């Protein structure tokens, strides 16, 4: 599932000032795909909630805030250190598990 508001690919860091994750294009792509899955779910939920006759505006606002945070994480991903990448991946693995359970 792809969120049309997200870029089609994760740009890899290049250059001599790249952080610890230089050369980890595979990890960036893997984590980016997980982030995109959560973003797509979030976008879908926003649309579902908005189509309801009695939309829960608090839920819509919560989903919009989550979506904005996802976009920021995705944008900042190429600059993340190896330790940050591990934390981000663990967070999105947990989020995907939550989504699958709902």
MARPAZA-255372 format. One record per residue (C-alpha): residue number from 0; x, y, z; residue in one letter. Coordinates in Angstrom, 2 decimals. Example, Ala and Ser with C-alpha at 12.3 -4.5 7.8 and 13.67 -1.06 7.14 Angstrom:
<sites>
   pos        c1        c2        c3   code
     0     12.30     -4.50      7.80      A
     1     13.67     -1.06      7.14      S
</sites>
This chain:
<sites>
   pos        c1        c2        c3   code
     0      0.00      0.00      0.00      X
     1      1.48      3.34     -1.02      X
     2      0.51      6.77      0.24      X
     3      0.32      9.11     -2.77      X
     4      1.49     12.00     -0.57      X
     5      4.85     10.32      0.03      X
     6      7.85     10.30     -2.29      X
     7      8.33      7.23     -4.47      X
     8     11.72      6.43     -3.01      X
     9     14.01      7.21     -0.12      X
    10     17.01      9.30     -1.21      X
    11     20.27      7.80     -0.06      X
    12     22.88      9.94      1.66      X
    13     25.96     10.59     -0.38      X
    14     29.09     12.61      0.13      X
    15     31.86     12.72      2.68      X
    16     29.73     14.30      5.42      X
    17     27.10     11.53      5.43      X
    18     26.21     10.11      8.87      X
    19     26.94      6.62     10.19      X
    20     24.35      5.04      7.89      X
    21     26.24      5.69      4.65      X
    22     26.21      2.45      2.71      X
    23     23.05      1.28      4.46      X
    24     20.80      1.95      1.50      X
    25     19.14     -1.42      2.03      X
    26     18.27     -0.53      5.63      X
    27     17.00      2.90      4.58      X
    28     14.78      1.35      1.93      X
    29     13.50     -1.36      4.29      X
    30     12.68      1.14      7.04      X
    31     11.26      3.59      4.50      X
    32      8.88      0.92      3.24      X
    33      7.63      0.27      6.78      X
    34      7.12      3.99      7.33      X
    35      5.24      4.24      4.03      X
    36      2.95      1.36      5.06      X
    37      2.02      3.17      8.26      X
    38      1.54      6.43      6.34      X
    39     -0.76      4.73      3.83      X
    40     -2.82      3.19      6.64      X
    41     -3.04      6.57      8.33      X
    42     -4.19      8.27      5.11      X
    43     -6.78      5.57      4.56      X
    44     -8.10      6.01      8.10      X
    45     -8.35      9.78      7.61      X
    46    -10.46      9.25      4.49      X
    47    -12.65      6.63      6.19      X
    48    -13.25      8.87      9.20      X
    49    -14.05     11.90      7.06      X
    50    -16.63      9.91      5.06      X
    51    -18.55      8.89      8.16      X
    52    -21.81     10.74      8.73      X
    53    -20.70     11.65     12.27      X
    54    -16.94     12.02     11.91      X
    55    -14.84     11.99     15.05      X
    56    -12.95     15.25     14.58      X
    57    -10.55     14.44     17.42      X
    58     -9.58     11.19     15.68      X
    59     -9.11     13.02     12.38      X
    60     -6.84     15.57     14.09      X
    61     -4.89     12.77     15.78      X
    62     -4.44     10.96     12.46      X
    63     -3.39     14.17     10.71      X
    64     -0.80     14.82     13.43      X
    65      0.49     11.26     13.12      X
    66      0.69     11.62      9.35      X
    67      2.67     14.87      9.69      X
    68      5.10     13.15     12.08      X
    69      5.47     10.26      9.63      X
    70      6.32     12.65      6.80      X
    71      8.95     14.34      8.97      X
    72     10.48     10.99      9.94      X
    73     10.59      9.91      6.31      X
    74     12.15     13.21      5.24      X
    75     14.80     13.00      8.01      X
    76     15.51      9.28      7.55      X
    77     18.61      9.62      5.32      X
    78     20.29     11.76      7.99      X
    79     19.62      9.35     10.88      X
    80     22.46      7.62     12.68      X
    81     22.59      3.83     12.88      X
    82     21.24      3.99     16.44      X
    83     18.37      6.26     15.36      X
    84     17.57      3.92     12.47      X
    85     17.27      1.01     14.91      X
    86     14.92      3.02     17.13      X
    87     12.83      4.18     14.16      X
    88     12.57      0.67     12.76      X
    89     11.52     -0.74     16.14      X
    90      8.87      1.97     16.49      X
    91      7.40      1.32     13.03      X
    92      7.56     -2.46     13.51      X
    93      5.47     -2.00     16.66      X
    94      3.10      0.38     14.87      X
    95      2.61     -2.11     12.04      X
    96      1.84     -4.83     14.59      X
    97     -0.76     -2.55     16.22      X
    98     -2.33     -1.82     12.84      X
    99     -2.45     -5.50     11.92      X
   100     -4.15     -6.27     15.23      X
   101     -6.87     -3.68     14.83      X
</sites>
